[in-house]
Amino acid sequence: MKNFSLRTKQRIEMVDVTDHVQQIVRESGVKSGVCFVFVPHTTAAVTINEGADNSVRLDIIEKLSQLVPFEANYHHLEGNSDAHIKASLVGSSVTILIENGKLALGTWQRVFFCEFDGPRARQVFVQIVEAKS
């Protein structure tokens, strides 16, 4: 397993980590297999979505903030209940096929680290499993 660090800059943001993940795949030498990306944080997540138009990220962030507002009648009193809920909704991992040594993403797809309680120093874990013939 490999990992990399990042530092988020805003309370809520989506950071494109595709190139970091692809570099790990390239360094592994695996030509065909599966790449697992996991975020070990309860107030952050990872997802795959469109990366060509930044407004998609803004739409996702805005809609999540409408669905789960920062301030509401939460029981958890640390002031980040919304971040825990958003992270649960988005999820802590994604699975991506590897083909010809590259992530098998669609034309517009990118891998995003989703920060819901930043800014913070964060970790992303990447596990690669080679396909057996």
Helices and strands as residue ranges (DSSP letters): E 2-7, E 13-16, H 18-28, E 32-38, E 44-50, H 54-67, H 81-90, E 93-99, E 102-103, E 109-115, E 121-130
